[in-house]
Amino acid sequence: MSTTGERVNSSRAGILAILGAAFCFGTTGTTQQLGVPDISPVAVASARLLCGALFLFIFAYLLERRNSGYRMPRADLLIAGCGIAIYQLTFFSAVNSTGIAIATVTALGTAPTFSAIVAYLILREKPLLNWYIGTSVTIIGIVLVGTANGVEGFNFFGIVLASIAGLGFAIFNVICRKSLEKGASDIWVTAQTFGVAALFSAPFLFAESPIWLTTRNGILTTLWLGIFTTSVGYILFMYGLKRIPSSLAATVVLAEPATATILAAVVIGEPLVGQSYLGIVTVALGILYISKRKRVSS
């Protein structure tokens, strides 16, 4: 009886953690647009990575003191770090180009699709039929969101940037999963990967005069993006993944685009019509269908 109760409590804690992570992630675009809308998006992304990596290492040391057990190979660490750097730089650029809602939905919607492709190329995992169906549904949803304000309002460049962001996250996800399955510490893998990403992105900090980092808005924006949307968000996400199935986590984390869309409409004033919400729901259904069954190796 107590074992059942412990499982229920663990599951609840996992769901709450994933919801917390989704909320943290969902505030990213609004924070950028509200705090430093005139600053180069790649400079903001670089500042976020530098701040986030610093606090991830602090949290990793406080929670586990040292990195023991299996360690991610150096080549994998560099590739995963490159993936996260690509994700951050292109996502912020996509938000700046096409808006918060479209960028978030597109990046989140393409990530599972690219994850399956990367997993096949690297791990030789063959996607099942549900992946093809789910991917098709997701693409339809992205087109619906992107053309919600008319075909002439479809920002092809912004959609491409958001899709590249999804690819970057997929690379990070698949490469890190290899090490996590071999017993690597999740928080140290995350901290080290973001540390490498911060180094890769550091030159982009100077795409804009760094003087903005000394302003009130610059400091508050960087701290929120670095501490809450990166460090706290990823720690909560990893905590939740240990306690609930990945398919359930994929469902719960769909609170991210909902959060991003609501904040974009309420705080920033982005125009959203019925087709926007239909597209978001369609993308969510596509992701749910992709995560319905685990992929199997060939």
Number of C-alpha atoms within 10 A of each C-alpha: 5 7 8 9 10 11 13 13 13 16 18 15 17 25 25 17 25 31 23 23 28 25 22 24 24 28 23 26 26 24 21 25 21 14 17 21 13 10 18 18 27 24 25 29 29 27 27 27 31 22 22 28 26 19 20 25 20 14 18 22 15 10 11 12 12 11 15 11 10 13 16 23 9 9 10 17 24 19 19 29 30 23 26 29 29 24 27 27 25 26 31 28 24 29 24 21 19 21 24 28 29 30 33 30 30 31 27 26 30 25 23 26 24 21 22 23 20 20 22 17 11 13 15 14 16 16 21 15 11 18 23 15 13 25 22 14 21 31 19 16 26 24 18 23 29 27 17 22 16 10 11 8 11 17 16 12 13 23 25 16 25 33 26 25 30 32 26 28 27 27 28 28 19 21 24 22 16 16 19 16 11 12 14 19 21 20 22 23 21 23 26 21 25 30 25 23 27 28 16 18 26 19 12 18 21 15 15 14 11 15 9 15 18 10 12 10 15 19 16 16 23 25 18 21 28 25 22 22 22 25 29 21 24 26 22 22 21 17 20 26 20 14 19 18 13 16 17 17 21 19 19 20 22 25 20 23 29 21 20 25 27 18 20 24 15 10 13 16 10 15 13 16 11 10 16 23 18 15 25 26 19 22 31 25 20 28 26 21 20 27 20 17 15 13 18 10 12 9
